[in-house]
Amino acid sequence: MEIIQTPAPNQPGRIMWPDGMVTEITFDDMNALAYMAERARISPVAMARAADGAAVERAIRSHQAV
């Protein structure tokens, strides 16, 4: 995932997925992804129990595609 435009609290940003699709992402969504990534880095067991990356990607894409 590549951040094209960083979101602000009152303005969505944009990210590009490895397949080239561009998606809008809110500030809260970006914070949630950062939180999940940090938890996964700290605890491999938590990462194994968390939803897989594809499910997270689908949820964000379904939120609002650009």
C-alpha positions in Angstrom: 0.0 0.0 0.0 1.3 3.4 -0.9 0.0 6.7 0.6 -0.7 9.1 -2.2 -2.3 11.8 -0.1 -2.1 11.7 3.7 -5.5 12.1 5.3 -6.2 15.0 7.8 -8.8 14.9 10.6 -11.3 16.7 8.4 -10.2 15.6 4.9 -9.8 12.1 3.5 -6.6 11.0 1.9 -5.8 8.5 -0.9 -3.9 5.2 -0.9 -2.9 3.0 -3.8 -3.0 -0.8 -3.4 -0.4 -3.1 -5.0 -2.9 -3.9 -7.8 -3.0 -0.1 -8.7 -6.5 0.6 -7.3 -6.8 4.0 -5.6 -9.0 4.3 -2.6 -10.0 7.1 -0.3 -9.1 6.6 3.3 -10.2 8.7 6.3 -7.9 9.8 9.1 -9.7 7.4 11.5 -9.2 4.5 9.1 -5.5 5.3 8.7 -5.1 5.4 12.5 -6.9 2.1 12.8 -4.5 0.5 10.2 -1.5 1.9 12.1 -2.8 0.6 15.4 -3.4 -2.9 13.9 0.1 -2.9 12.3 1.7 -1.9 15.6 -0.2 -4.6 17.5 0.8 -7.2 14.9 4.5 -6.1 15.2 4.4 -6.3 19.0 2.5 -9.6 19.2 2.7 -12.3 16.6 0.0 -14.2 18.4 -2.4 -11.2 18.1 -1.5 -11.0 14.4 -2.4 -14.6 13.9 -5.8 -14.1 15.6 -6.6 -10.8 13.8 -8.5 -10.6 10.5 -6.2 -11.3 7.5 -4.9 -8.4 5.4 -7.2 -9.2 2.5 -10.3 -8.7 4.8 -9.0 -5.4 5.9 -8.3 -4.3 2.3 -11.8 -5.4 1.2 -13.4 -3.4 4.1 -11.5 -0.3 3.3 -12.2 -0.6 -0.5 -15.9 -1.1 0.1 -16.0 2.0 2.3 -15.5 4.3 -0.6 -13.6 3.6 -3.8 -12.2 6.6 -5.8 
